Amino acid sequence: MLRYEFIDPEKQIGSEDFKDVESFLKLTRRTQLGWHYITDLHWIYSKVKQWPKGLKVLDAGGGFGPTQFLLAEMGFHVINIDLSLSEPLNAYKQRYHTELESLPSFSPTSYSELLSSFNSNPEFQFKKWIKSLPMYKWYNFFKYSDLSTNSEKWRDSVGLLNVPVGSINWKIGNLSELPEISSDFFDAVVSLSSLEHIPTDILDGALQEINRILKPNGLWAVTTSGTDKPTTWFHEPSNGYCFSSFDFEKRFGAKPIENQDPSLILKKYSECYYLKENLADFYKKSGKYGMPWGIWEPKYIPVGLSN
């Protein structure tokens, strides 16, 4: 039975597992993240720690996010299916044997077209040109050395040196249509704040497809956005839906894990000094994201789905 819970920041921040995740993000230089990603990632980590190592795990809509790398360092074999992937860094190819494949069934959606238009802007093209220069290959070489060294430091600190590093593979595809992936293929699914960005008219299809390619009784550690309001609503700055308790039961087939007051959880986020003080710099430069212009005013609540 799938269950959902509003992720309580007071239960996350300061715990030993939280320190493990914080250390991982700092050592691998992944600190400029979404305002609640560290609490989400800690929640995922606390679930995944209990799983047998070596499982085949779907990272649903993982993009370039940290979850896949954390799981690979823990010994899992991750396949990240997303609309907006591009050629992986040599660092990832060497450490995680990462390969990129565009699934034959992939067809652009309005969201992927939006990403493509972003990728065609002059700033992005300039960065792409920089990456094509020979000196960038040397940068990648040193970045791999740094990634490997720091990742091993982290694995040592959490007692994972005897666990083989897992793998990561990237597949460009639509989560709502994955005919190339056989039924019952994955042992587990993870997702970090991704499903809320899927248009609601195709979300049900995506959830059905995830359940199809997941083994019976497959494991879940998925986070998304929730609300204390009675109905689901769209948060424009973050381009994502904030799901109501009704929709968690109706769309996701999930029951509440405990009796929680979502308004109280939202208040805890509003008063969370740690998250406010560690807000990523990019928020302060734009009104397009989940915390416009860096003004600390959480509007939605991170939610975890597990079984």
N, C-alpha and C positions, 0 to 999 in steps of 0.2 A: 504494500500500500504506500503510495506516494504521499508525503506529508510536507507541509510548508510551515515556516516560522519567520516572523519578523526578526531580523538579526539585531540583537541588542548590543550596542557598542560597549556598554559597561562590562559585559561578559567576555568580550574579545580582548580589549586593550589591556596590556599588562600581564597577560598570562604567559606561560613559558612557550606555548605554541605560537602565540602572537610575536614573541621575541624572535622565534625561529624564522617566521615569515618576514619580519622587519629586517633581520640580518640578511636573508636571501636577497631582498630587493635592494638593499644598500650595496652589498658585495657585487651584485651583477648590474648595478647602475640602472635600476628600473624604478626610481622613486617618483618620477613625474607621471603620475597616474590619476585616474578619476578620483573624485573627492572621497569616495567610500570604498575604493578598490581594496585597500589593505585590510579592512574588516571583512569584506567579502572573501578575499583570498585566504585569510585566516580561517574563516568558516569552512571553506572548501578543504583546506589543509587538514583541519581537525577531523574531517570525515575520511579523507583519502588515506590518512595515516593508518586507518584500521583495515584498509583493503590489502589483499595479498599482492605482493610485488609481481610485476611481469604482465599484468592485465593489459588487454587492448582497450584503449580509452578513446572515445570520441570527444574532441574539444569542439563543441558546437558554436560556430561563429567566433573562433578564437583569435582571428586576425593576427596581429603581432604582439598580442598580450602576454602577460607573464605566466599564466596558468600552465600552459604546455611545457614551458621550460622547468618550472617547479616540479611538475610530475615526472618529466624525463630524468631529472636529477634524483628523484625518489625511486627510479627503476621501472617506470611504466612506459608502455609503447603507445604513443599518442598519434592519432590522425586528426589534424585540424582541418575542418571543412568550413570555408568562408568564401565570400564573394570577392574580396579585395586583396588577395595575396599576390605577391610578386617574387621574383627570384630571391631565394634565401641567401644570407651572408655566407661567405666561405666558413666563417666561424661555426655556424650552425651545421653546415654540411660535414665539417670535420668532427665536431663533438657529438652531434645527434644523427648523423647520416641523413640529413634532411634533403628530400627531393620534392620538386614542385610538379604537379600534374593538374591540367585542366580537364575536368570530367567531360566526356562527350555530350552529356545531357545538359551541360550548363548553358543557360540563356540569360542575357542581362535582364535585370529588373530595374524599376525606377530608382531603387536605392543604389544599385551598382552603377547605374548611369550617372547618378549624382557623384559617386566616388570617382568615376572616370573624369568627369568635368573638373573636379578638384585636382586630380592628378595631372591635368593638362595646363594648369595655371603656370605662369612664368616662374614663380618661386620654386614650385615642385620640379619643373624642368631643369632649372639651374642646379638643384640638388642632385638630380639624376645625372647631369653632365659631370658634376664633381665625382660621383661614384664611378664614372666610366674611366677616369684618369688612372694611369699606372700607379701613381702614388697612393691612390685609395686602396689598391690591392695590398700595398705594404701596411696601410692602416688596418686593413682587415686581418692581416697576419698578426700584428701586435694585439689587436682586439681579441683574436682567438686565444692567444697566449694568456691574456688577462682574464678572459672568460673562463678558461680551463682552470687556471690557478685559483681564482676566487671561488669558482664553483666547488672545487675540491676542498677548499677551506671550509665552505659551508657544509658540505657532506660530512667532513670530519667532525664538525661541531655538533651535528645531530646524529652521529653514529651510523652513517650510511656508507662508509668507505668500502665495506664488504659487499655492498649491493651494486651490481653492474649498472652503469648509466643506461637509461632507456633510449628510445628513439623518437623522432618527430618527423612526420611526413605531412606535407601541405597539399590539399586538394581544393581547387577552385570549383565551387558548386553551389547550387541552391539547396538549402536544407529541406525544402518542401518537395524536392524531386531528385531522388538519388537511386535510379535503377541499376547503376553499376555496383552498388553496395548490396551484397546478399543479405537476406533476412538473418537475424540472430548472429550478426557478425561481431558486434562489440560486447565486451564484458561490462562496460560502464560508460557513463557520459558525464562530462563536466562542462560548465559554461560560466563565464564571468561577465555578468551584466550585458548580455547580448540579445536574448530572446525578446526583450521589450522593444527592440528596434525593428523587428519583423512586422510589416503591415498586418493588421488584424485579419484581413481577408484571406491571408495565406498562412497565418500562424497555426490554425488548427491542422492544416495539411503538414506543416513542418513538424508539429508534435506527433502526428500519426507516423510520419516517416522515421523520426527518431526512435519511436517505440518499435517500429518494424525492424530496424537494423540493430536494435539492442536485444541481447539474449533475454529469454524469460527470466524474471527476477533480477534483471541487470541493475547495476548500482547507479544511483544518481547523486551528484553533488553540484547543483546548479543554482546560480543566483540570478535574480532579476529585480525589477522595481515594483514596489507595492504602494498602496495608499491607505490612509485612514478614512477616506471618503467612501460613500456607499456604492459608487460606480467607477468603473475604469475611466481614466482621462489621459489626454496626451500632453506631455511636457515638452513644449516646443524647443526651449533652449538645448535640451539634451536629445531631441529628436527620438523620444521614446515614450512608450505607454507605461502608465502606473496602474497596475492591476489591483482590482478590488478583491476582497475575500470571496465574493460571489464568483468572480472569474477564476480564481485559483481552484475552486471546487469544480466549476463548470468546464473550463477550458483545459486545465491541467489534470483534473481528476484527483486533486490533492485535498487532504483534510488537515485542519490545523493541528500542529504537534502539541500545543498546549494553549491554555486560555491566556491570551495576551491582549493588551490594550495598545493598538497601533499608534494612537495619539500620544501616548506616553513614550513609546519608542522614538517617535519623530522628535519629541521634545528633548530626549536624551541626545540625539544627533545635533540638534540646534545648540545644545549647551556643551558639546564635546570639544574641549580645549585642544586635545591632541590633533584631531582631524582639522580643526580650524587653523592651527598654527603650522600644519604641514601641507596646507593646500598647494597644489601644483601651480607653478608660475603661469602656465598658459591660461588659466582661468582669469587672471588679472588683466589679460590683454584683449579679451573678447567677450561679447555678450552671447556667443553662439553655444556655449556649453552648459553643463549642469549646474554651474554656480556662476551666473553671468557677472563679468567684471570683478570677480573675486569677492563679491559681497556674500558673506556667510549667512545663508538662509535656506537650509535644506527644505525641499518641497515634497520629496518622496522618500520612501523607506526601503532599504535593501531587504530582500526576502530570499531565504534559502529553501530549496526543494531537495528532499532526500528520502531515502527509504531504509 
